[in-house]
Amino acid sequence: MDYFKNIGISYTGDYIIQGSNIDKCMKSEKLSAKYTELVVRKDGKELDLESLNKIYHGTLLFHLPTLRYDLTNLKQITNFIYILVKYGVKYAVIDLSNLPLDVYDWSTMEEQQDYIKTISNGLAQLISNGITLYIENVKDENNVSYFGKRVENLSDVLMYTKNTLIRNYDYSREKADESIGVSLNITKLYENINEYTKWFNILGNNLKLLKVTDVDNAVSIFDGVLSKSIENNIDPIVLLQTDKEIEEVKKKYRKFEYLINQKRNNQLMSLDNYTEINEKDTEEEYDFSTSNQSGYSSIVIISMIVITIIIAIIMLYFKFRD
């Protein structure tokens, strides 16, 4: 099998750092990235998929807002999926939950089962709208750990969700297996750097998507994860996740490609002989014309026009007064 053909970029930076989704898709198109992951904002803005599809000819994935463990935002996320499916998006990614891990751990066995079933029912309902969903491991935030940090959490939800699809939505076992998988974000495992072996042993071919952020300092673990993929005969989508400024994305992505190509050619993964891209890429300058501006830029231009008009009116007033 020719491994690691399905590579691309996962953008996590905001507008100020990385520009609009249009800017990100333009960058991915110029870099010939086969996959591009964009974040769905909670306010639903920047989901002009018709424009994105005209710019970018690879495969788009969208990272959805996290489904609350009480499902109070299920309707909102379902509406996002309606839009994605309408414009031909096949894949979405979602963090497993926002359930604090200590709440789960200190619950009774029955309460834990209820949490798992509720989350699984919500995920199954999202999938039933025609999307393939990849559930992602979560990281600690503000010293709080969440359900979805451990591989066992994802394994339990994966099993329950598949069974729910079969039982409640008439999915075949094969279709259920194809409709949900796991996105393993390697960066979120750094506190347990060797834990990825456990993830492959438990989840196997349910691992459909891999993400890595800091390729400069993650060569060893990145090499290990790709080796495990080959050992398990898995050919996942592999994404470079970045929140760097849009002008820096090319440098990071070329380094990412370099490491991937070493692995594909059975070479030792190393950046020792890698030549950094230093020159400014003038052909990738962005067109910030009026037709491709953010709301902020448009406001600046409109403000300038209004100020000019006001000045002209004031000048005419003094002219006629005199």
Disulfide bonds with the S-S distance in Angstrom:
none
